């Protein structure tokens, strides 16, 4: 593979990295008649270049929004490798997805602290109660940002991406035959739809199903949404409605996930944050919000499907 694919990792002139256009997952150059292998090359190159650009921007400046966009790009790569799993070595594909996940987790810790802070600051009536706690949250968030930058900087993101791309393309090119991108995309989207329907049925069949079942729906829905976004130009029928419907449900499930993650973070760092009355009230506040959004998540599932 030509290493020049990462030339776009250089900083954008006149545009901050956090506001630059995100080309992650855009598939304007793919066509129904091309092979699945060529489709992978187009998609993986675009998303990888975006991830490399974000990692480079993070090295230059401690911008939490760049961290978030890097995590999104890494999630898209995981979904793309999952989509192509039938054509790749399963063990190697699982290893690459695990590596992308580890990098995304390193990028995500700062985002978790930001979300926690936003949730606690959202209720104006509680701002005085949470004032000291929010100061501690800010300190831990700053530490998390430094950790994320250091971890990602030392990981060699560009080399990891290059190695993953080279290995996957070698496997795809070594196959004696390759399906057309259109037929392959239809098959994988159907597989993702089937997996989502199964998760939705499990979560919706139990009136009081817990967070785990809803989280599985969120993961399955995210995979399907990414695949639809990847392959939309080569898919038959109108999938735009499905993407919009998924986005609405994912929004509610995302709010629930933020609350669960924030509560977990508070409990995990209870000692460091100071096990005060304010911390206990914050946990209780998040638990109440979680119950509210779990109810709405179930309603959203029953309405959408």
ABEGO torsion letter per residue (X at the ends): XBAAAAAAABBBBGBBAAABBBABGBAAABBAABBAAAAAAAAAAAAAAAAAAAAAAAAABBBAAAAAAAAAAAAAAAAAAAAAAAABBAAAAAAAAAAAAAAAAAAAAAAAAAAAAAAAAABAAAAAAAAAAAAAAAAAAAAAAAAAAAAAAAAGAAAAAAAAAAAAAAAAAABABBBBAAAAAAAAAAAAAAAAAAAAAAAAABAABBAAAAAAAAAAAAAAAAAAAAAAAABBEBAAAAAAAAAAAAAAAAAAAAAAAAAAAAAAAAAAAEBBAAAAAAAAAAAAAAAAAAAAAAAAAAAAX
